[in-house]
């Protein structure tokens, strides 16, 4: 079942609402398939394209999706295992600025996305309903493990939509 509004901070709502599936496993698996297919269809000559000055390239956007999913999965792992410490927010622009993507191509980013998403699938597959309901504190506020999973799925979908609309019209 999708998270309730009370399970997460308002910031997560937009992303969670992008997810069509009603279970976290369905969302993770469907997202892996659709996003992988989308990445395979991106023309190689567009990988370093940015639609405007000071905007990320397609490779940077894909890398951001991967970085964010790693961070979200780490948070889900921490809270499901009983972590009580505040987990800090992260500055995606700093991450992007410090990501060396010169030796990276779309095929490698596809492999990395699929590996990270598969790790997320395996993590969430083992979590019970009780563990999915555990709340933890992030730099933005309190969220459940389930909300974190749906947020990661919706976040990836959001950026795929941005690539479709602004980079590959």
C-alpha positions in Angstrom: 0.0 0.0 0.0 1.2 3.6 -0.7 2.2 5.7 2.2 -0.3 8.0 3.9 0.3 11.8 4.0 1.2 11.4 7.7 4.0 9.0 6.9 6.3 11.6 5.3 7.2 15.3 5.0 5.3 17.4 2.5 8.4 17.5 0.2 8.0 13.8 -0.5 4.3 14.1 -1.6 5.0 15.3 -5.1 7.4 12.4 -5.8 5.2 9.8 -4.2 2.2 10.9 -6.2 4.1 10.3 -9.4 4.2 6.6 -8.6 1.3 4.7 -10.2 1.9 1.3 -8.4 0.3 0.6 -5.0 3.1 -1.5 -3.5 6.7 -0.7 -3.1 7.8 -3.9 -4.8 5.7 -3.2 -7.9 7.0 0.4 -8.0 10.6 -0.6 -7.8 10.3 -3.4 -10.4 8.2 -1.4 -12.8 10.5 1.6 -12.5 13.6 -0.5 -13.1 12.1 -1.8 -16.4 10.7 1.5 -17.7 13.7 3.6 -16.7 16.2 1.1 -18.1 14.3 1.0 -21.4 14.2 4.8 -21.5 18.0 5.1 -20.9 18.6 2.6 -23.7 16.7 4.9 -26.1 18.6 8.1 -25.3 20.8 9.0 -28.3 24.5 8.8 -27.5 25.1 12.2 -29.0 22.7 13.7 -26.4 24.4 12.4 -23.3 26.4 15.6 -22.7 23.5 17.9 -23.7 22.1 20.5 -21.4 19.0 22.3 -22.4 20.1 25.6 -20.9 23.2 27.3 -19.5 24.0 26.1 -16.0 21.7 23.1 -16.3 22.9 19.5 -15.8 23.6 17.3 -18.8 21.6 14.2 -19.4 24.5 12.1 -17.9 24.5 14.4 -14.8 20.7 13.9 -14.4 21.0 10.1 -14.6 23.9 10.2 -12.2 21.8 12.3 -9.8 19.0 9.7 -10.0 21.5 7.0 -9.1 23.1 9.0 -6.2 19.7 9.9 -4.8 18.5 6.3 -4.9 21.7 5.1 -3.1 21.1 7.7 -0.4 17.4 6.9 0.0 18.2 3.2 0.2 20.8 3.9 2.9 18.3 5.9 4.9 15.7 3.1 4.5 18.3 0.5 5.7 19.3 2.7 8.7 15.8 3.3 9.9 14.6 -0.3 9.3 17.6 -1.5 11.5 16.7 0.9 14.3 18.9 3.9 13.7 17.8 6.8 15.8 20.3 9.4 14.7 19.3 12.3 12.4 20.4 11.5 8.9 21.4 14.7 7.1 20.1 16.1 3.9 22.5 16.3 1.0 23.3 19.0 -1.5 22.6 17.5 -5.0 24.5 20.4 -6.7 27.6 19.7 -4.7 27.3 16.0 -5.6 26.9 16.8 -9.3 29.8 19.3 -9.3 32.0 16.6 -7.8 31.0 13.7 -10.1 33.6 13.0 -12.7 31.5 11.7 -15.7 34.1 12.3 -18.4 34.9 8.5 -18.6 31.2 7.5 -18.1 28.8 6.8 -21.0 25.1 6.0 -21.1 25.8 2.2 -21.1 27.7 2.5 -17.8 25.1 4.7 -16.3 22.4 2.2 -17.3 24.4 -0.7 -15.7 24.8 1.4 -12.6 21.2 2.3 -12.4 20.1 -1.3 -12.8 22.6 -2.4 -10.1 21.5 0.2 -7.6 17.8 -0.4 -8.3 18.3 -4.2 -8.0 19.9 -3.6 -4.6 16.9 -1.4 -3.6 14.6 -4.2 -4.7 16.4 -6.8 -2.6 16.5 -4.5 0.4 12.8 -3.7 0.3 11.8 -7.3 -0.5 13.1 -8.5 2.9 11.4 -5.7 4.9 8.2 -6.6 6.8 5.2 -4.3 7.1 6.4 -3.4 10.6 9.8 -2.4 9.3 8.3 -0.4 6.5 6.3 1.6 9.0 9.3 2.6 11.1 9.9 6.3 11.2 13.2 8.1 11.2 14.5 11.7 11.1 16.2 13.2 8.1 17.5 16.7 7.7 14.1 17.5 6.2 11.9 15.8 8.8 10.4 12.5 9.9 9.6 9.8 7.3 8.7 6.1 7.2 10.9 3.5 5.5 8.0 2.9 3.0 7.8 6.6 2.2 11.5 6.6 1.5 11.1 3.8 -1.0 8.2 5.5 -2.8 10.1 8.8 -2.8 13.1 7.2 -4.5 10.8 5.7 -7.2 9.0 9.0 -7.8 12.2 11.0 -7.8 13.6 8.9 -10.6 10.3 9.2 -12.6 10.4 13.0 -12.1 13.8 13.3 -13.6 13.0 11.0 -16.5 10.0 13.2 -17.2 12.3 16.3 -17.1 14.6 14.6 -19.6 11.7 13.8 -21.9 10.2 17.3 -21.7 13.3 19.5 -21.8 16.2 17.5 -23.2 14.6 15.2 -25.8 11.4 17.0 -27.0 
